[in-house]
């Protein structure tokens, strides 16, 4: 596991739990310097360091792989890889995503 990437993912989950809106998470992630990881693409050489878009952040938040699970043919199974975020936190974020940004309780 790449510890730096795992820390980025944990930060994204924390930002979403704190703010409850993807657009706010995009803005806050950019402010603290969270960027996409460096990878080599087939058609454009190296891609890296871009500000994460709303769709990218949504994908990170909804991917069961981050909770140590594997999706396959419409079902989810326990994986053989370590979880980046605990299953309880992942489940809580899924519920928060279902409720939407307007359901966040202002304190």
N, CA and C atoms as an extended XYZ file, in Angstrom:
321
Properties=species:S:1:pos:R:3:atomname:S:1:resname:S:1:resid:I:1 pbc="F F F"
N         0.845       -1.180        0.000 N   UNK     1
C         0.000        0.000        0.000 CA  UNK     1
C         0.890        1.242        0.000 C   UNK     1
N         0.547        2.183       -0.829 N   UNK     2
C         1.255        3.456       -0.889 CA  UNK     2
C         0.703        4.339        0.232 C   UNK     2
N         1.518        4.573        1.238 N   UNK     3
C         1.067        5.326        2.422 CA  UNK     3
C         0.629        6.749        2.091 C   UNK     3
N         1.316        7.393        1.167 N   UNK     4
C         0.944        8.773        0.799 CA  UNK     4
C        -0.431        8.799        0.137 C   UNK     4
N        -0.701        7.831       -0.743 N   UNK     5
C        -2.007        7.761       -1.398 CA  UNK     5
C        -3.099        7.394       -0.391 C   UNK     5
N        -2.776        6.489        0.516 N   UNK     6
C        -3.749        6.103        1.550 CA  UNK     6
C        -4.106        7.308        2.415 C   UNK     6
N        -3.123        8.133        2.729 N   UNK     7
C        -3.382        9.329        3.538 CA  UNK     7
C        -4.284       10.316        2.788 C   UNK     7
N        -4.081       10.452        1.473 N   UNK     8
C        -4.947       11.320        0.665 CA  UNK     8
C        -6.395       10.829        0.732 C   UNK     8
N        -6.570        9.523        0.596 N   UNK     9
C        -7.916        8.950        0.613 CA  UNK     9
C        -8.561        9.161        1.975 C   UNK     9
N        -7.811        8.952        3.039 N   UNK    10
C        -8.342        9.190        4.385 CA  UNK    10
C        -8.729       10.647        4.568 C   UNK    10
N        -7.928       11.553        4.022 N   UNK    11
C        -8.246       12.986        4.104 CA  UNK    11
C        -9.530       13.317        3.350 C   UNK    11
N        -9.734       12.691        2.213 N   UNK    12
C       -10.952       12.932        1.431 CA  UNK    12
C       -12.178       12.468        2.210 C   UNK    12
N       -12.089       11.305        2.845 N   UNK    13
C       -13.202       10.808        3.663 CA  UNK    13
C       -13.473       11.759        4.829 C   UNK    13
N       -12.416       12.245        5.469 N   UNK    14
C       -12.586       13.175        6.585 CA  UNK    14
C       -13.229       14.478        6.124 C   UNK    14
N       -12.789       14.990        4.977 N   UNK    15
C       -13.379       16.220        4.445 CA  UNK    15
C       -14.853       16.029        4.139 C   UNK    15
N       -15.209       14.892        3.554 N   UNK    16
C       -16.614       14.673        3.223 CA  UNK    16
C       -17.450       14.542        4.492 C   UNK    16
N       -16.939       13.845        5.477 N   UNK    17
C       -17.703       13.710        6.722 CA  UNK    17
C       -17.859       15.058        7.411 C   UNK    17
N       -16.882       15.925        7.284 N   UNK    18
C       -16.951       17.243        7.917 CA  UNK    18
C       -17.884       18.198        7.176 C   UNK    18
N       -17.874       18.154        5.846 N   UNK    19
C       -18.603       19.140        5.058 CA  UNK    19
C       -19.874       18.610        4.406 C   UNK    19
N       -19.901       17.325        4.070 N   UNK    20
C       -21.106       16.714        3.530 CA  UNK    20
C       -21.507       17.126        2.129 C   UNK    20
N       -20.637       17.804        1.390 N   UNK    21
C       -20.953       18.228        0.025 CA  UNK    21
C       -19.716       18.044       -0.850 C   UNK    21
N       -19.891       17.377       -1.978 N   UNK    22
C       -18.749       17.095       -2.848 CA  UNK    22
C       -18.077       18.361       -3.363 C   UNK    22
N       -18.853       19.367       -3.706 N   UNK    23
C       -18.257       20.610       -4.220 CA  UNK    23
C       -17.359       21.277       -3.179 C   UNK    23
N       -17.757       21.210       -1.931 N   UNK    24
C       -16.933       21.777       -0.863 CA  UNK    24
C       -15.669       20.948       -0.696 C   UNK    24
N       -15.796       19.630       -0.792 N   UNK    25
C       -14.622       18.757       -0.668 CA  UNK    25
C       -13.627       19.038       -1.782 C   UNK    25
N       -14.105       19.259       -3.004 N   UNK    26
C       -13.217       19.596       -4.124 CA  UNK    26
C       -12.426       20.860       -3.801 C   UNK    26
N       -13.117       21.876       -3.325 N   UNK    27
C       -12.473       23.149       -2.990 CA  UNK    27
C       -11.473       22.989       -1.850 C   UNK    27
N       -11.886       22.306       -0.788 N   UNK    28
C       -11.010       22.131        0.381 CA  UNK    28
C        -9.807       21.255        0.040 C   UNK    28
N       -10.009       20.211       -0.767 N   UNK    29
C        -8.901       19.338       -1.160 CA  UNK    29
C        -7.859       20.124       -1.956 C   UNK    29
N        -8.323       20.998       -2.839 N   UNK    30
C        -7.399       21.837       -3.611 CA  UNK    30
C        -6.637       22.791       -2.697 C   UNK    30
N        -7.331       23.345       -1.704 N   UNK    31
C        -6.683       24.291       -0.774 CA  UNK    31
C        -5.547       23.643        0.006 C   UNK    31
N        -5.735       22.366        0.393 N   UNK    32
C        -4.685       21.709        1.191 CA  UNK    32
C        -3.700       20.915        0.326 C   UNK    32
N        -3.866       21.023       -0.995 N   UNK    33
C        -2.884       20.436       -1.903 CA  UNK    33
C        -3.078       18.969       -2.239 C   UNK    33
N        -4.278       18.435       -2.062 N   UNK    34
C        -4.533       17.043       -2.456 CA  UNK    34
C        -4.662       16.994       -3.971 C   UNK    34
N        -3.818       16.229       -4.602 N   UNK    35
C        -3.796       16.117       -6.055 CA  UNK    35
C        -3.865       14.655       -6.464 C   UNK    35
N        -4.162       14.427       -7.742 N   UNK    36
C        -4.212       13.059       -8.250 CA  UNK    36
C        -2.812       12.444       -8.222 C   UNK    36
N        -2.779       11.123       -8.223 N   UNK    37
C        -1.481       10.446       -8.159 CA  UNK    37
C        -0.807       10.436       -9.525 C   UNK    37
N         0.494       10.232       -9.507 N   UNK    38
C         1.271       10.182      -10.731 CA  UNK    38
C         1.112        8.787      -11.342 C   UNK    38
N         0.762        8.776      -12.637 N   UNK    39
C         0.629        7.499      -13.351 CA  UNK    39
C         0.977        7.706      -14.814 C   UNK    39
N         1.348        6.619      -15.453 N   UNK    40
C         1.655        6.713      -16.874 CA  UNK    40
C         0.436        6.269      -17.660 C   UNK    40
N        -0.064        7.145      -18.497 N   UNK    41
C        -1.227        6.859      -19.325 CA  UNK    41
C        -0.772        6.327      -20.680 C   UNK    41
N        -1.642        5.572      -21.315 N   UNK    42
C        -1.296        4.970      -22.608 CA  UNK    42
C        -1.076        6.013      -23.695 C   UNK    42
N        -1.869        7.070      -23.675 N   UNK    43
C        -1.825        8.006      -24.802 CA  UNK    43
C        -1.284        9.394      -24.487 C   UNK    43
N        -0.979        9.687      -23.227 N   UNK    44
C        -0.535       11.068      -22.951 CA  UNK    44
C         0.710       11.142      -22.080 C   UNK    44
N         1.485       10.099      -22.032 N   UNK    45
C         2.688       10.142      -21.206 CA  UNK    45
C         2.334       10.109      -19.729 C   UNK    45
N         2.982       10.944      -18.947 N   UNK    46
C         2.731       10.977      -17.502 CA  UNK    46
C         1.610       11.947      -17.170 C   UNK    46
N         0.674       11.489      -16.370 N   UNK    47
C        -0.410       12.334      -15.874 CA  UNK    47
C        -0.247       12.400      -14.364 C   UNK    47
N        -0.274       13.591      -13.824 N   UNK    48
C        -0.089       13.678      -12.376 CA  UNK    48
C        -0.371       15.073      -11.859 C   UNK    48
N        -0.664       15.115      -10.582 N   UNK    49
C        -0.730       16.373       -9.890 CA  UNK    49
C        -1.883       17.278      -10.245 C   UNK    49
N        -2.923       16.726      -10.828 N   UNK    50
C        -4.068       17.558      -11.185 CA  UNK    50
C        -5.000       17.698       -9.984 C   UNK    50
N        -5.691       18.814       -9.950 N   UNK    51
C        -6.717       19.001       -8.921 CA  UNK    51
C        -7.799       17.965       -9.166 C   UNK    51
N        -8.233       17.318       -8.107 N   UNK    52
C        -9.230       16.266       -8.247 CA  UNK    52
C       -10.602       16.867       -8.543 C   UNK    52
N       -11.231       16.337       -9.565 N   UNK    53
C       -12.568       16.787       -9.945 CA  UNK    53
C       -13.612       16.123       -9.042 C   UNK    53
N       -14.819       16.645       -9.116 N   UNK    54
C       -15.929       16.125       -8.316 CA  UNK    54
C       -16.153       14.631       -8.566 C   UNK    54
N       -16.098       14.216       -9.826 N   UNK    55
C       -16.296       12.809      -10.172 CA  UNK    55
C       -15.218       11.913       -9.603 C   UNK    55
N       -13.989       12.387       -9.620 N   UNK    56
C       -12.867       11.623       -9.068 CA  UNK    56
C       -13.059       11.425       -7.567 C   UNK    56
N       -13.430       12.475       -6.873 N   UNK    57
C       -13.650       12.382       -5.427 CA  UNK    57
C       -14.837       11.477       -5.127 C   UNK    57
N       -15.902       11.587       -5.912 N   UNK    58
C       -17.060       10.712       -5.717 CA  UNK    58
C       -16.664        9.246       -5.902 C   UNK    58
N       -15.840        8.970       -6.899 N   UNK    59
C       -15.372        7.602       -7.137 CA  UNK    59
C       -14.575        7.076       -5.937 C   UNK    59
N       -13.706        7.903       -5.395 N   UNK    60
C       -12.922        7.499       -4.217 CA  UNK    60
C       -13.852        7.193       -3.049 C   UNK    60
N       -14.843        8.054       -2.833 N   UNK    61
C       -15.752        7.873       -1.702 CA  UNK    61
C       -16.654        6.647       -1.844 C   UNK    61
N       -16.974        6.257       -3.063 N   UNK    62
C       -17.910        5.146       -3.255 CA  UNK    62
C       -17.240        3.811       -3.579 C   UNK    62
N       -15.940        3.791       -3.729 N   UNK    63
C       -15.244        2.551       -4.075 CA  UNK    63
C       -15.088        1.645       -2.850 C   UNK    63
N       -15.694        0.446       -2.875 N   UNK    64
C       -15.553       -0.467       -1.741 CA  UNK    64
C       -14.128       -0.988       -1.580 C   UNK    64
N       -13.298       -0.819       -2.585 N   UNK    65
C       -11.900       -1.246       -2.492 CA  UNK    65
C       -11.211       -0.522       -1.341 C   UNK    65
N       -11.580        0.736       -1.111 N   UNK    66
C       -10.974        1.510       -0.024 CA  UNK    66
C       -11.333        0.962        1.350 C   UNK    66
N       -12.403        0.185        1.435 N   UNK    67
C       -12.822       -0.430        2.699 CA  UNK    67
C       -12.378       -1.887        2.787 C   UNK    67
N       -11.487       -2.307        1.894 N   UNK    68
C       -10.987       -3.670        1.928 CA  UNK    68
C       -11.941       -4.682        1.313 C   UNK    68
N       -12.828       -4.199        0.443 N   UNK    69
C       -13.819       -5.064       -0.192 CA  UNK    69
C       -13.600       -5.072       -1.708 C   UNK    69
N       -14.150       -6.097       -2.356 N   UNK    70
C       -14.019       -6.243       -3.807 CA  UNK    70
C       -15.409       -6.347       -4.433 C   UNK    70
N       -15.737       -5.480       -5.400 N   UNK    71
C       -17.013       -5.628       -6.110 CA  UNK    71
C       -16.848       -6.611       -7.268 C   UNK    71
N       -17.850       -7.459       -7.468 N   UNK    72
C       -17.816       -8.411       -8.580 CA  UNK    72
C       -19.237       -8.805       -8.950 C   UNK    72
N       -19.618       -8.527      -10.188 N   UNK    73
C       -20.928       -8.894      -10.726 CA  UNK    73
C       -22.083       -8.478       -9.813 C   UNK    73
N       -22.046       -7.236       -9.387 N   UNK    74
C       -23.147       -6.696       -8.597 CA  UNK    74
C       -23.122       -7.036       -7.115 C   UNK    74
N       -22.147       -7.797       -6.676 N   UNK    75
C       -22.026       -8.138       -5.253 CA  UNK    75
C       -20.681       -7.642       -4.744 C   UNK    75
N       -20.588       -7.510       -3.441 N   UNK    76
C       -19.344       -7.067       -2.824 CA  UNK    76
C       -18.858       -8.135       -1.859 C   UNK    76
N       -17.564       -8.422       -1.928 N   UNK    77
C       -16.953       -9.471       -1.113 CA  UNK    77
C       -15.795       -8.888       -0.303 C   UNK    77
N       -15.459       -9.541        0.799 N   UNK    78
C       -14.286       -9.144        1.568 CA  UNK    78
C       -13.052       -9.405        0.711 C   UNK    78
N       -12.154       -8.436        0.658 N   UNK    79
C       -10.944       -8.571       -0.146 CA  UNK    79
C        -9.805       -9.172        0.654 C   UNK    79
N        -8.707       -9.386       -0.024 N   UNK    80
C        -7.509       -9.898        0.630 CA  UNK    80
C        -6.487       -8.780        0.818 C   UNK    80
N        -6.930       -7.560        0.618 N   UNK    81
C        -6.052       -6.399        0.768 CA  UNK    81
C        -6.498       -5.605        2.005 C   UNK    81
N        -5.578       -4.855        2.586 N   UNK    82
C        -5.947       -4.060        3.761 CA  UNK    82
C        -6.862       -2.897        3.387 C   UNK    82
N        -7.726       -2.554        4.295 N   UNK    83
C        -8.619       -1.415        4.102 CA  UNK    83
C        -7.856       -0.116        4.340 C   UNK    83
N        -8.130        0.876        3.523 N   UNK    84
C        -7.557        2.208        3.728 CA  UNK    84
C        -8.407        2.962        4.743 C   UNK    84
N        -9.713        2.806        4.640 N   UNK    85
C       -10.637        3.366        5.635 CA  UNK    85
C       -11.402        2.201        6.254 C   UNK    85
N       -11.725        2.332        7.508 N   UNK    86
C       -12.452        1.268        8.184 CA  UNK    86
C       -13.823        1.049        7.571 C   UNK    86
N       -14.303       -0.181        7.593 N   UNK    87
C       -15.617       -0.470        7.027 CA  UNK    87
C       -16.738        0.372        7.647 C   UNK    87
N       -16.631        0.677        8.925 N   UNK    88
C       -17.660        1.491        9.577 CA  UNK    88
C       -17.680        2.903        8.999 C   UNK    88
N       -16.495        3.460        8.788 N   UNK    89
C       -16.410        4.810        8.212 CA  UNK    89
C       -16.928        4.804        6.779 C   UNK    89
N       -16.547        3.772        6.005 N   UNK    90
C       -17.016        3.670        4.624 CA  UNK    90
C       -18.538        3.588        4.587 C   UNK    90
N       -19.117        2.748        5.449 N   UNK    91
C       -20.575        2.608        5.502 CA  UNK    91
C       -21.247        3.930        5.885 C   UNK    91
N       -20.653        4.640        6.841 N   UNK    92
C       -21.215        5.921        7.277 CA  UNK    92
C       -21.197        6.938        6.131 C   UNK    92
N       -20.117        6.958        5.366 N   UNK    93
C       -20.022        7.885        4.236 CA  UNK    93
C       -21.036        7.507        3.160 C   UNK    93
N       -21.268        6.215        2.941 N   UNK    94
C       -22.270        5.802        1.945 CA  UNK    94
C       -23.656        6.295        2.353 C   UNK    94
N       -23.970        6.195        3.637 N   UNK    95
C       -25.260        6.698        4.131 CA  UNK    95
C       -25.346        8.209        3.961 C   UNK    95
N       -24.258        8.892        4.263 N   UNK    96
C       -24.221       10.347        4.140 CA  UNK    96
C       -24.397       10.753        2.666 C   UNK    96
N       -23.774       10.016        1.751 N   UNK    97
C       -23.929       10.300        0.323 CA  UNK    97
C       -25.376       10.088       -0.123 C   UNK    97
N       -26.029        9.061        0.381 N   UNK    98
C       -27.429        8.794        0.024 CA  UNK    98
C       -28.349        9.919        0.490 C   UNK    98
N       -28.084       10.437        1.689 N   UNK    99
C       -28.924       11.507        2.234 CA  UNK    99
C       -28.730       12.810        1.478 C   UNK    99
N       -27.540       13.048        0.966 N   UNK   100
C       -27.269       14.253        0.206 CA  UNK   100
C       -26.796       15.393        1.074 C   UNK   100
N       -26.331       16.463        0.441 N   UNK   101
C       -25.738       17.581        1.182 CA  UNK   101
C       -26.719       18.373        2.030 C   UNK   101
N       -27.983       18.374        1.671 N   UNK   102
C       -28.946       19.168        2.434 CA  UNK   102
C       -29.308       18.539        3.782 C   UNK   102
N       -28.962       17.268        3.963 N   UNK   103
C       -29.319       16.586        5.201 CA  UNK   103
C       -28.294       16.781        6.302 C   UNK   103
N       -27.184       17.439        5.986 N   UNK   104
C       -26.132       17.639        6.982 CA  UNK   104
C       -26.654       18.530        8.105 C   UNK   104
N       -26.402       18.111        9.314 N   UNK   105
C       -26.834       18.871       10.478 CA  UNK   105
C       -25.813       19.965       10.756 C   UNK   105
N       -26.248       21.198       10.783 N   UNK   106
C       -25.372       22.319       11.087 CA  UNK   106
C       -25.270       22.466       12.597 C   UNK   106
N       -24.039       22.561       13.068 N   UNK   107
C       -23.821       22.673       14.519 CA  UNK   107
C       -23.439       24.072       14.906 C   UNK   107
